[in-house]
């Protein structure tokens, strides 16, 4: 790959905006499914989230290989049309197993498109602008997250469980045209004669790099402990605190607002690698305790404040953490590394959600939130020193050269 000398901010923003609309639709779908199925209890909600996350784990080696070995214009149109069709069918009155199957298909397509889009960032951004580019991209994603819960809450309350799926299906299908409209394409590196594509190379690279290995293990620990909130917050807000679909949407919206403001700041501010590392540590520390604070919150107004702060903290991982990964990964492996990272995070999320669904049934929402928050904070104190030490070595080596 020839590294760009000038960052193409227009194309970065255009692609990010298109993807943000698609993510807005995805948020509408998951919000609707969770709110519609909550009457079946925490285990049913956990099953939805697990089925939605499984494709990232199962197909990550192939998704990353597809991103590395096929062009953007070959991959995106196919997954956009198939995924959009599956989402539209979710709007119909279906058996529960069919809902799970369609959700699985739609998220399989999403698991393939993610690494494919990620391959474009280092082609459009100069290396020194990678973290700022990630901040800009995440800003648009945060806007989608900001609008998603709010819009879903209003639509469900006013129209029921139909239009959210139609909107998501439309946005997803329209992504098929984005690579051509924006005039972007990742041309894959051809294999040498007799060479075979190694689908597990992404996992191997993550484990061989001391920095990435420690970063991935830390993120795994945080996600495992914090993801219980994804299962339990709807019950905490609606059943214990007396909120409705609108209030539940506002809680999610404020998390996204924190993400947005933080990402805007990151995207507009160029800082040293040392500062990036320190801010990343601060963000991870704050995020690790957020679940415990939600568990002891007296009402949903306090939960809104906590989630806003947690959103600000989470943005540091999306921008600085992922930025570190991009900088340390050769371009020809980035698709597989992104997919492997996503799979590791998804394994943590699924394991957490599976345990959370049962734990909440037996012990209660607040108790599970507090215990998971304490565990997340312990993971941070145990694992972040390794991340700090390894990245500091890289910074010193870069300065010396």
N, C-alpha and C positions, 0 to 999 in steps of 0.2 A: 504493500500500500504506500502511495505517495502522500505524505502528510500535508494537509493544506496549510498554506502560509497565512491565509486570511480567512477569518470566520464568516460564513455566509448566514448572517443572522436572519435575513428574510426567509430563507428556506427552512431554517430551524424553527422559526416561529410559525410558519405556515403549516408545517407537518405537525407540530405540537398542537396547534389549534384544531386541526382535523381529528387528531387522536383524542383530544379532550372531549369533543362532541361524542365520539364513540364511547369513551369512558363514562360520560354523563349518562348515556343510554344504559350501559352496563350497571351503573349504580341504581338506575330506576328499576331495572329487572330484579336485582338482588334484594333491594328494599321491598319491592312488592311481594316477592316470594317469601321473604322472612316474615313480613307482616301478615300475609295471607295464611301462612302455615303455623303461626305461633300458637293457634288454638290447640294444636296437637302436642304442645309441650316443648321443653328444651331439647330433648333428644331428637325430635323431628327437625328443629331448626339447625341443630348440629349436623344432622345428616345432609341437609341441603348444602351447608357450607363445605362439608367434606367432599361431597360429589362435585361441587363446583371447583374444588381445589385439586382433586385427584389428577386431572389431565396434565397439570404442570409437572407432577412427579412422574407419572407413567411415561409421558412422551418427551420429557426434556432432552434426553440424548439425541433423539431423532429431530426434535424441533430445532435444537442448536445446529445440528448437522445440515438441516435444510437451509437455515439462515446462512451458513457458511458456503454451501455448495450450489445454491440456486439464487438467481437474481431477485431483487425486490419486486420487479414487475411480473415475475413468474408466480411468486408465492402469494402476495397480498390479494389479488383479485379472486383467487380460488377460495381462500379461507374467509374472505369478506362475504361472499355470496352464500357459502354453505352456513357460516355462522349466523348471518342475518335471517336465513330461512328457518333455522332451528329456533331462534328467538321469537320469530313471528308465530310459530306454532304453539309456543308457550301461552299465548293469549287465549287459546281455546280451552274448552272444558274437557280436561283430560284426566285419566287415571294417574295416581301418584307416581307409579313406576315410569310412566311416559314422561312426566315432568322431569324426573331425575335423569332420564336418558337424554332428553333434549338439552337440559342444562349441561350435561357431560359433553355432548357434541359441540355446543356453542363455546364452551370453555376450552375444549381441545383446539378449536380454531384460534382462540385467543392466545393459547400457549405457544402456538407456532408463529403468530404475527408479532408477538412481543420481541423476541430475539431478532427477528427480521428487521423491524423498525430500528432497534438499538444499533444495528450495524451501520446505520447511516450517520450517527452522531460524530464519530471520529473522522468521517469523510467530509463533514461540513464545518467542523470546529477545529481551530488550531489547538495544539496540545495545551498551551497555557490558558486557553479559554474553556477547557472541558468542564470544569466545575461550574463556571458561570453559565455555560450552555445547559448543563443539567439543571441548574437553578431556574433558568428560563423555561425549560420544558416542564419542570415540575410545577411552575407557577400556573401554566395553562391547565395541567392536570388537577391542580388544587381548585381552580375555578370550576371545573367539572364536578369535583367532589363537593364544593360549596353549594352548587345549584342542585345537585342530584337529590339528596335527602329532602331538601326544602320543597322542590318541585314534586317529588314522589308523594310526600305527605299531602300536598294540596290536591294532586290528581286523584289519589286514592279516596280521599275524603269527598271529592266532588263527583267523580265519575266511576269509581270502582276499579277493578283489576283488569283493565284492557289496554288503555292508551299508553301506559308506561311501556308495555311490550312492543307496541307498534312503533313508538318513537325509537326504542333501542334497535329494533330490526332495521329501520330505515337508516339510521346513522351508521350501523355496522356495514350494511351493504354498500353504502356510498363510499366507504374507504377503498373500494376496489379501484376508484378513479384517481386517488390522491397521488400515487407515484407518477402518473402521466401528467396531471395538472401541474404539480410542483417541479416536474422535470428532474427527478432524482432517481437513481438506481444504483444499487450495489452490484457490481460485476464480480462474481466469485472467482477466486484464484483456481486455475485449473490444476487437477491432480497430475503429478508426474506419471509417466507410463508405468503401469503395474502397481501404482500406489492405491491404497484403499483408505476411505475416510473412516477415521476412528471416532465412533460416536461417544466414547467415554473420555475423550481427551480433555473435555472441560472439567470434569470432576478431578482428573489426575492433576491438572494444572493448579486448580484451587488448593489441593492438598500439598502440592510441592512448594508453593510460595509461602514462606513464613508469615508475611503480612496478610495475604488473602485467607490463609487457613485460619489464623486467629480472628480475623474480622468476621468470617463466615460462621465460625463456632459461636462467637458472641451474639451475632444477629439471630442465630438459631435459638440460643438461650432466651433472648429477649422476646422473640416472637412466640416461643413455646409458652412463656409465662403470661404474656399480655393478651394473647388471642382468645383467652377465655371471655374477655369482654365482648367479643363479637357475637358470642352465643348468648350471654346473659344480660346485655344492656337493655334489650327490648323488654325483658321481664322486669328489670329494675325500674325502668322509666314508666311502664304502663301499669304493672300490677302492684308495685310497692309504692311508687311515688304519684300515681294517679294521672299520668300524662296520656295523651292520645297520639294518633299517627302524626299530627302536626308537631307536637312537642318532641316526639322521637326524631322527626326530621330535622328540627332546629338543633338538637344536640349534635347530630352528625354534621350539620352545616357549620357549626362553630369550630369543630375539629378541622374541617376543610378550610375555614377562614384563617385559622392559625397557620396551616400549611401554606396557604396562599401568601400571606404577608411575609412569612419567613422566607419563602422561595423568591419572592420579589427582591427582598433585601440581598439574598445570596446572589441572585442573577445580576444585580447592579453593582455589587461590591467585589472588587478584586483584592484578595488577601493572600498572604504567604501560606505556604504549605503547613508551616508550624501552627499558624492561626486556625487553618482548616481543621487540623487534628484536635486542637483544644476545644473548638466549638463543637466538633463531632462528639467528643467525650461528654461535654456539658449536656448536649441534646440527648444522648443515650441515657445519661444518669437521670434526667428529668422524666423521660419516657418510662423508665423502669419502675418508678414509684407511682405513676398515674393510676394504674389499676387499683392499688391499695387505697388511694385517696377517694376514688369513685366509690369504693366499697363502704366507706364511712361517711359519705356525703349525706346531709340531712334531707335534701330535696333536689329536684332536677335543675334548679337555677345554679346551684353549686356545681353540679355535674357539667353544666354548660361551660363554666369558667375553667374547670379542670381540663375538659376536652380541648378547649381553645389553646391552653398552654401546651398540652400534649401534642397538638398539631404543629405548633411552632417547633417543638423539639424534634418531632418525627422528620421534619423537612431536612434536618442536617444529615440524616442517614441517606435519604434519597439523593441528595446533591453531593455532599462531601464523601460519604461512604462509597457510593457507586462511582463517583469520580475517581477515587483511588483505584478501584478495580479496573476501570477503563485504562487508566494510565499504565498499569502494570501488566496488561494483557496484550499480547501480539494480535494484530488485527485479524489474521487468518483463524484465530481461535476464539474471537470474541463472541460469536454466535453461540458456540457450545458452552463457553464460560458463563454467559448471561443465563442460558437455559439451566445450567447446573446450579447456579446460585438461586435461581427461582425455584428449582426443585427442592433444594435444601430448606429454603424458607417455607415452602409448602408442606414439607414433611413435618416441620415443627408446628405449623398452623393446624394441620389435620390431627396430629397427635394431641395437641392441646384442646382442640374443639371436641374430639371424641371423649376425652377425660372430663371436660367441662360439662358436657351435656348430662353425664351421669352424676357428677359431683354436685351440680346445682340442684338436681332432683333430690339428692339425699341430704345435703348440708345447707343449702340456701345460697342465694346470689351474693349477698354481702360477704359472707364468710369465705366463699371461694375467691372473690375479688381480692380480699385482703391477703390471703395466703399466697395467691399468685403474684401479687405486687411485691411481697417480701422476697419471694423466690427470684423475681426478675432483678431486684436490687442486688441480691447476693451474686447473681450471674454477672452483673456489671462489674462489681468490685473484684471478682475473681479473674475475669477475662480481659477487661479493657487495658490493664497495664501491659499485657502482651502486645496488643494492637499499638499502643503508644510507643513501646520500645522498638518494634519492627519498623514502623513508619518513620520514627526518628532516625534510624539507621539509613533509610533510603534518602531522607532529606539531607543528612550530612554527606552522604556519598554524592548526591546531586550538586551540593554546594562546592565540594572539593573538585569536581570535574569542571 
